Amino acid sequence: MFTKQNSLIILAYLAIGIWSCLMVYSASYASAGNRYNVASTHFVTRQAMFYTIGLACLLFFAKLKTAPFCSKKTMKLAGGIAVLLLVLVLLTGTATNNAKRWVQLGSATLQPTELVKMLLIVVTGNFIVRYFPKMSQSNRTSYLLIAYILFCAGLIILQPDLGTSFIILCIFAAQLLTSGLSARRLSQIALTVILFAALSLGITYLIHPDFFSPARLGRFAFLDPFSEANLDASYQLRNGYYAIADGGIFGKGFGQSVQKLGFLPESHTDFISAVISEELGIIGILVTLSLILFFIWKAFHIALRSQSAFDTSICIGFATWIAIQAFLNLGGVSGMIPLTGVPLPFISFGGTSIITLSCGVGFLISTERQITLTERRNIHANQQ
């Protein structure tokens, strides 16, 4: 049985799903035929299907109790599947734009890293709960978990996908920072990780200098996108600027974007926020941000209310995932940071992303429902 708070989450999910479908349609109907040679409704139809499947997944996880997920068996299973998926995409993945990030399953395409984000959140939450006493006494236990997370991040970097690897590391850091470890333990761990990262970069440069190719370094063209030397590298960013500038406060009107007509190659995925800004202006961006921020706020709110260390860690991880990914997408499009190629959560076109996020929302609902039931039982017991 859903509570009033649960119903609010479901309504917000339906609202952001409708908003996403509207914007995916507007951003993709022109490029669907011109670039992909499919019907103008191809992407919005699939996005609606993804949200339908996502809603089913949300309701399924909302009905489950979270306690069974907190077990050593679940931790090992989730950890093993995460590594298997990352290895699978490197061995059999489909390459697009010089990146091997997708696995073809018949007519469907799976992006394993979206699933891996949730799996690693579960692994970290389980590890912290199960081994916290040892982690409090010695850093060695923490280093085992860090080594595993860094290994997974390394496999993602090989795709290459620096944006997702950064998201995973931020999620892990947030879960670790809120685990209850002392400041001394956390500072020692942080120093060790920083030294390891610096050493890894140095070794990588010596052994594999082409890793720092002009294409990758070209991401820093955002610092001066209108420089003649950066015109090629900053092509998408500059067109994103034009879209944002043309939109102003109220936008040019739904469906009226010019930049989506071939100037923004990924208008329905990475640069969908630029299309929203051009068509609906600052108002449209604020509506989009409000919908995304609701889920971030709700996840943190539930984490603070929960008496379960595992549930708290999962909610913190989920909130951090949405927040960091939204920041990377919006920050890249606006020129605050380098472009990373990550989608805008809940909004951009993408089946694996939508379905995995929906499972996360279902977990939030389940956690909040259990908290509410526990609070009601406590009130009833006190009255007696």
N, C-alpha and C positions, 0 to 999 in steps of 0.2 A: 504494500500500500504506500503510495507516494504522499509526502507531506506538502504543505504549502510552499516551503522553500524549494523542494524538488521540482514542483510544477513551474516555478519561476525559471529554474535552470533549463527545463525542457522548452519553455516558451522562448527563452533567449537562444537556444540551439535552433529552433525552427526559424526564428527571425534572422539569424546570421546565415542559415542555409538558404533562405529565400533571397536575402541580400547578395549572397555569393553567386547564386544562379543568375540573378539579374545582371550583375556586373560581368560575369564570365560570358554571358550572351553578348552583351554590348561590346566587350573587348575582343571577341573572337569571331563574330559573324562574318566580318569582311575577310579576315585572313583564312578562315575555314576553307573557302573556295579558292581564293587566290594563291595561297601558299600550300595548303594541305590537300586540296582537291577533294573536299568532303562537303556535305550539306552545311548550310549556314547554321543550322541548329545542332550540329554534331556535338560540339563541346558542352553546350548547356544541357543537352539531353543526357550526356554521360555524367555531368556534374550532379544533375538531379538524381540519377540512378545511384551515384556514390553516396549522396546524402540519405537516400532511402535505405540503402544497406547500412549506412552509418547509424541511422535511427534505430534499426533493428538491433545492431550491436550495442548501442547505448542502453536500450531497454533490457537487453540480456544481462549486461554487466551490472546494471542498476539493481536487478533482482538478486544478484549473488551477494553473499557475505564476503567481506575482504579477508577475514581470518585465514581461510584455506590458502590464500596466496602467500602468506607469511610462513614459509617452511623451507627447510634445507633442500628438499626435493625440487620445489618450485625454483629456487635460486639456481640450482645446478642445471635444470632444464632450460630456463630462460637464458642463462649464460652460454650454454652449449648451442642453442638455436641462434643466438646473436652472432657467434663466431662462424657458424655454418653458413648463415645467410651472407655474411661479409665475404667469406671465401668463395661462395657460390657466384656472387656477382663479379668477382675478379676473374673467375675461370670461365664463366659462361655468359656474362652480362653483355647487353647490347650497348654499343658505343654510340653516343650522340654528342656532337660538338666537342670531340676529343675527350669525352668523359664517359667512363663505363659505370653507370649508376643504376641500370635497369635490367631486369630479368624478364624475358618473354615467356609467358605461360599461355600457350595457345593464342587466342585473340586478345588476351589481357596482358597488361604490363605491370609488373610489380617493382616498386622502389624499396629495396630491403632496408635502407638506412632509416626510413620512417618507422618501420617496425622495431628496428634496433634501438631507437631512442626510448621507446616504452619498455622494451625488454631490459635495457641497462638501468632504467629507473627502478624496476622491480628487483634486479640483482643487487643494486646498491642499498636499497631499503632493507632487503633481507639480510645482507651482510652486516650492516650497521646494527640492526636489532640483535642478531645472533652473536656477534663477536664484539659488541661494545665494551664489555669488561676487559677483554684482552687489548683492544685498541686504546683504552684509557691507561693501561699499564706500560705498553710498549708500542713503538712505531712500526715494528716489523709486521704486525698483522695488517695495519693500514697500508703498508707498502705492497702487500699481496693484492689488495683490491685496486690500488693505484696502478700497479703493473698491468692488471687485466684491462682496466679502462684505457690506459695508454696504448695497449696492444690493439684494442678495437678501434681507437682513434687513428692509429697508424694504418690499419687496413682501409679505413675510410679515406685517409689522405692519399693512398695509392690509387684511388678511383680516377682522378683526384677530386676530392670534395672538401676543401678547407673549411667552408662555411659550416657544414654539418659536424665536422670533427670539433670545431670550436663550440658549437651548441652543446654537444655531448660533454665536453670538458666543463662548461659553465654549469650544466645541470648537476654534474657530479660534485663540483665545488660547492654548490648551494646545499645539496643534501649533506655533505660533509660538515659544512659550517654550522648547520642547524642540528647536528647529531648530538650535541652536548659535550663534545670533546673540549678539553681545556684550551685556553689561548696558547699556552706553551706548546702543546702537542700540534695544534693547527699551524703555528708559525714554523715549527721544525719541518712539518710535512710540506708546507708551501715553499720553503727555502730549498728543500731537496728537489722538488718538482721543477722549480725555476732553473736550478743548476743543471738538472738532467736535460731540460728543454734546450738550454744554451749549448750544451755539449752535443746534443743530437743535431742541432742546426749546423754547428761547425763541422761535424763529421760528414753530414749530408753534402755540404758545400765542397769538401775536399774530395769525396768519392763520386758524387753525382752533381757536378756544378750546373748542368743544364736543368736541374730541378728549379733553379731560380731563373727561368727563361724570361725573355722579354714579354711574352704573353702574360705570365703571372705578375711580373713587375709592372706591367701595363695597368694593373688594377689601381695603382697609385696615381693614375692620371686624374683621379677625382680631385687632387690637390690643385690642379690647374687645367681643367678640361678644355678651355678655349685656346690653350697654347697650340701653335702650329705643329709642334712636335708630338702633341697628344691627340690630334684630331681623330685618328683611326681608333686608338684605344678607348677614347671617351665618347664614341659615336652614340651608343645607347644612352649614356648618362646625359649627354647634351639634349637629346630628343626628349628624355624624361623631364629635363628642365623646361623645355618649350611647352610641354603638356601642362606642367604645374603652373607656369606663368600665364598661359592662355586661360586656365580655369578660373583664376581669381577667387573671389569669395563664393559666388553662386554657380560657377561653371557655365559651360556653353550649352548645356542641355543633354539629357540622356540620349546616347547614341550618336552624339555630334563630334566625337573626338576625331581629330585629323591625324594625330601621331600614331594611332593604332593601324592606320592604313599602310602598313609596310615599314614605317619608320622605327617602330618598336617591335623587334622580332619576337619577343616573348611577352606580348601585350596581355595575354590571359593568364600568365603564370607569374614570372618574376616582376614584371612592370605593371601589374594590374592596378596598383595604387596610383600610378601616374595617370592611367586612363580615368580612374575615379575622380582624381583631382581636376583633370581637364573638363570632364563632363558635368560634375556635380560640385566642383570647387572645394573650398575649405570646409563647407558644410558637409559634403559627402565624406571627406576624410574624417571629420569629427564623428560622424555616425559610425563609420567603420571602426575607428579607434574605440568608441564607446562599447561596441559589441564585443570586441576583443578584450578590452580591459575588464569587462564584467566577469569573464571566465578566469582571468588572472586574479582579480579581487576575490572571487568566490573560492578559488582553490586555496589562497592564503587564509581566508576566513575560516574555512573548514579545517585547515591544518592547525590553526590556533585553538579551535574548539575541541579537537580530537584528543582523547586520552590514550590512543594507541600510537606508539612510536613509529610503527610501520606505516600506518595510514598517514601520519603527519609527514613522514619522509616522502611518500609517494605524491602527496598533494603538493609539497614544496617542489619536487622534481617536475611535476606537470606544469605548475605555474611558471617556473623558470623556463621551461621549454617554450611555452607560448610567448613569454615576455622577450626572451633573447632572440627568438626567431623573428618576431615582429620588429624588434629594434634593428636587426641586421638587414631585413628587407626594406623597411622604411628609411633607415639611415643610409643604405646604399643608393636608393632611388633619389633621395634628397641631396646626396653628395656629402653627407657628414662623415661617412666611412667608405672604404673600398667596396665595390660590388662583390657580393658573395654567391649570388645565384640561388639563394634559398627562397622558397615561396612565402607569401603572406599567410599565416595560419588561419584556417577556416574560410579564407576568401579565394585564394588562388586555385586554379584548376588542378586537380590531382586526386586520384582515387585512393592510393595508399595513405596519403597524408590525411584526407578527410576521415577515412574509416578508423585509422589509428587514433586520431584526436577524439573521435566519437566514443571509442572505447574508454579513453581517459575521462571524458565527461561522465560516462556511465559509472566509473569508479568513484567520481566525486559525489554523484547522487547516492550511491550505495553507502558511502562513508557518512554523508550528512544524515541519511535516513537512520543509520544505526546510532549516531550521536543523539538524534532527537528521541528515539525510542528509549535510550539509556537515561536521558534527562527526565523523560516522563515517568519512568519506573522509579527513579530516585525521588521525584516529587511525591509520587504516590506512596512510597515507603515512608517518607518523612511525615506525611499527613496521618498515617496510621500510628 
